[in-house]
Each structure stands twice: as C-alpha cells, then as structure tokens.
C-alpha cells in the first residue's frame, strides 16, 4: 500500500471496480473545500470517507475492497 500512498500524493486518481455488481470506487488525495489536503473515497458517485491520515484511509479502503470484491482498473 505504500506505493498506493505515493501515487495518490503525486496526484493520481485510482479506480477500483467490480463489473458483476456494477460497483465502482474512486480514491484520490487533494484539497478539500476547507482548504486542507486529505485522502478521499467515493463509491458509486457517493462520498464515503475523508481522512487526513493514510492509516485511517487505508483501513476503510481495504474494508470496502474486501466487502465488494473490487479490483484496481488498469
């Protein structure tokens, strides 16, 4: 996951999906409306999680990936 953290900090937006359930998860790192830089999780166009720390973000992300059988899109 360390590589994932660096990819997000470099501005990359990453998508995970499960075509059989039509689930899609998008993650990114960027400025919020309040002006702070945070990790963000969106699932099926709904906001799920926002965190300043990668540890909290990673816990939620792993839970969602496992529960919804998601794989990173290429």
C-alpha positions in Angstrom: 0.0 0.0 0.0 3.0 2.3 0.3 3.1 2.6 -3.4 -0.6 3.5 -3.4 0.1 6.3 -0.9 2.8 7.8 -3.1 0.7 7.5 -6.2 -2.1 9.4 -4.5 0.2 12.1 -3.1 1.5 12.5 -6.7 -2.0 13.5 -7.8 -3.1 10.2 -9.4 -6.8 9.2 -9.1 -7.3 5.5 -8.8 -10.4 3.5 -9.6 -11.4 0.0 -8.4 -14.5 -1.8 -9.7 -16.5 -5.0 -9.8 -18.3 -5.4 -13.1 -20.6 -8.2 -11.9 -22.1 -5.9 -9.2 -21.6 -2.6 -11.1 -19.7 -1.2 -8.1 -17.0 1.5 -8.6 -14.7 3.0 -6.0 -12.6 6.1 -6.7 -9.8 7.3 -4.5 -7.7 10.5 -4.6 -5.7 12.9 -2.5 -6.4 16.6 -2.7 -7.6 19.9 -1.3 -11.0 19.9 0.4 -13.4 22.8 0.4 -12.0 23.7 3.9 -8.5 24.0 2.3 -6.8 21.0 3.9 -5.2 18.2 1.9 -7.0 14.9 2.6 -7.4 11.3 1.2 -10.9 10.8 -0.3 -13.0 7.8 -1.1 -16.1 7.9 -3.4 -18.2 4.8 -4.1 -20.8 4.7 -6.9 -20.7 8.5 -7.0 -21.4 8.9 -3.3 -18.8 10.3 -0.8 -17.8 7.6 1.6 -14.7 8.7 3.6 -12.3 11.6 4.1 -9.1 11.4 6.1 -6.0 13.5 6.8 -4.1 10.3 7.7 -3.3 7.5 5.3 -3.8 4.8 8.1 -7.5 5.6 8.6 -8.0 5.9 4.8 -6.2 2.6 4.2 -8.3 0.7 6.8 -11.6 1.9 5.2 -10.3 1.3 1.7 -9.3 -2.3 2.5 -12.6 -3.0 4.1 -14.5 -1.7 1.0 -12.3 -3.6 -1.4 -12.8 -6.9 0.6 -16.5 -6.4 1.1 -17.3 -5.6 -2.5 -14.7 -7.8 -4.2 -13.1 -4.8 -6.0 -10.1 -4.8 -8.3 -8.0 -1.9 -9.5 -8.7 -0.9 -13.0 -5.8 -0.5 -15.5 
